Amino acid sequence: EFPIKYIYNTKNIGFGSACNKGVTASTGEFIYLLNPDAKLETKIDFNLISSIFSNFPDVGAISPTVVYPNGSRQISTRNFSTLTEASFRLLRLGRLYRNSRITRAIIDFLPVLPREATSYISSINNNEPVSRVDWIVGCSIIFSRIAFEKVGGFDEEYFLYSEDEDICWRLKNS
């Protein structure tokens, strides 16, 4: 239904740089970036995408639902990081929370959580089908070309990781 153009790099130039290179070679009104280890399970509804960007002109990017092969939902949106949240991710504490009933029980039992931990945990537990979010994980993200170009695309100083949060931060503040 739509043309695909392959772009080969002779070396690994990083996620953001590679995406920018691909976007530069494209011409569409929307930019859908999908990681190479992911696959589409449904047909892309261009009318729905167009409707979202038309009805919400302040939205620069949207995230489709992302699921693992076993059908469980992958966390693909987050709150902007605080130092504590970034530490949680770097130390893999979020994974420990998601994968350990004992850890969840202990954390959920605590009468008061620090704001950052609550924010991180609530972003993990967010099952709302449609909501405004701070940032979208780059594994599956759809941009409005206008918004993407307005912020100058991905910051190529990031080789891998955090470039998706950075571009969403710039979209929100543009």
C-alpha positions in Angstrom: 0.0 0.0 0.0 2.9 2.4 0.6 6.4 2.4 -0.8 9.3 1.2 1.3 12.8 2.6 0.7 15.7 0.7 2.3 18.7 2.8 3.6 21.8 0.9 4.5 24.4 2.4 6.7 28.0 1.1 6.5 28.4 1.4 10.3 26.1 1.8 13.4 25.5 5.5 13.5 23.1 5.4 16.5 19.3 5.3 16.8 18.6 9.0 16.5 21.0 9.6 13.6 19.7 6.6 11.7 16.1 7.7 12.2 16.9 11.3 11.1 18.5 9.8 8.0 15.4 7.8 7.2 13.1 10.7 7.9 15.1 12.9 5.5 14.7 10.3 2.7 10.9 10.1 3.4 8.1 12.4 2.2 5.0 11.4 4.2 2.9 13.7 6.4 3.5 11.3 9.2 6.6 9.5 10.3 6.2 6.0 11.8 9.4 4.7 13.5 9.3 1.0 14.3 12.2 -0.9 15.8 13.6 -3.7 13.6 12.8 -6.3 16.2 9.1 -5.3 16.2 6.4 -6.2 13.8 3.0 -4.7 13.0 0.1 -6.9 14.0 -2.6 -4.7 12.6 -3.1 -2.5 9.5 -2.1 1.1 9.9 -5.2 3.3 10.0 -4.0 6.5 8.3 -7.4 8.1 8.8 -7.2 7.6 12.5 -3.7 9.0 12.7 -4.7 12.0 10.6 -7.7 12.5 12.8 -5.7 12.5 16.0 -3.1 15.0 14.7 -5.9 17.2 13.3 -8.1 17.2 16.4 -5.1 17.7 18.8 -2.8 20.1 17.0 -0.6 20.4 20.1 0.2 16.7 20.0 3.5 16.0 18.1 3.7 12.3 18.5 1.5 9.3 19.3 2.1 5.8 20.5 0.3 2.7 19.3 -0.2 0.0 21.9 2.9 -2.2 22.0 2.7 -5.8 23.2 5.2 -8.6 23.7 4.9 -11.9 21.8 3.1 -13.4 24.7 0.4 -10.7 24.5 1.3 -8.8 27.6 1.4 -5.0 27.2 4.8 -3.4 26.9 5.3 -0.1 28.7 5.8 2.3 25.9 5.0 5.7 27.6 6.5 7.3 30.6 6.5 10.4 32.7 9.5 12.7 32.2 12.4 11.5 34.2 13.5 12.8 37.5 16.8 11.8 38.9 15.2 9.1 41.0 13.3 7.7 38.0 16.3 7.6 35.8 18.1 5.8 38.6 15.2 3.3 38.8 15.5 2.6 35.1 19.4 2.4 35.1 19.3 0.0 38.1 16.4 -2.0 36.5 14.2 -1.4 39.6 11.2 -1.0 37.3 11.7 -4.4 35.9 12.1 -5.8 39.4 8.8 -4.1 40.3 7.0 -5.5 37.3 8.4 -9.0 37.5 8.4 -9.7 41.2 5.2 -10.2 43.2 7.1 -9.9 46.4 8.7 -6.5 45.5 5.3 -5.2 44.3 3.7 -6.3 47.6 6.4 -4.6 49.6 6.2 -1.4 47.6 2.4 -1.4 47.5 2.3 -2.0 51.3 4.3 1.2 52.1 2.0 3.9 53.4 3.8 6.7 51.7 6.1 6.6 48.6 8.4 9.3 47.4 6.7 11.3 44.6 9.2 10.0 42.1 8.6 6.3 42.9 4.8 6.9 42.8 5.1 8.6 39.4 7.3 5.8 38.1 5.0 3.0 39.4 1.9 4.8 38.2 3.4 5.0 34.7 4.1 1.3 34.8 0.5 0.6 35.9 -1.1 3.0 33.4 -3.6 0.9 31.4 -5.6 3.7 30.0 -6.2 3.1 26.2 -5.8 6.8 25.3 -4.1 9.5 27.4 -1.7 12.3 27.3 1.8 11.3 28.3 5.1 13.0 28.7 7.1 10.8 26.4 6.9 7.8 24.2 9.5 5.0 24.0 11.1 5.0 20.6 10.4 1.4 19.7 7.1 2.4 18.1 6.3 6.1 17.7 4.4 8.1 15.1 5.3 11.8 14.6 3.6 14.5 12.8 6.2 15.6 10.2 5.6 19.2 11.0 6.3 18.7 14.7 9.3 16.5 14.0 10.9 19.0 11.7 10.0 21.9 14.0 12.2 20.5 16.8 14.9 19.5 14.4 14.5 15.7 14.7 16.4 13.6 17.1 19.5 15.1 18.8 22.3 13.1 17.3 24.5 13.6 20.3 22.5 10.7 21.9 23.8 7.4 20.4 21.3 5.1 22.1 18.8 5.6 24.9 17.2 8.9 26.1 16.9 10.4 22.6 13.2 9.5 22.6 12.6 11.3 25.9 14.6 14.2 24.7 12.6 14.7 21.5 9.3 14.4 23.4 10.6 17.0 25.9 11.4 19.3 23.0 8.0 18.6 21.4 6.2 19.5 24.6 8.2 22.7 25.0 8.0 23.9 21.4 
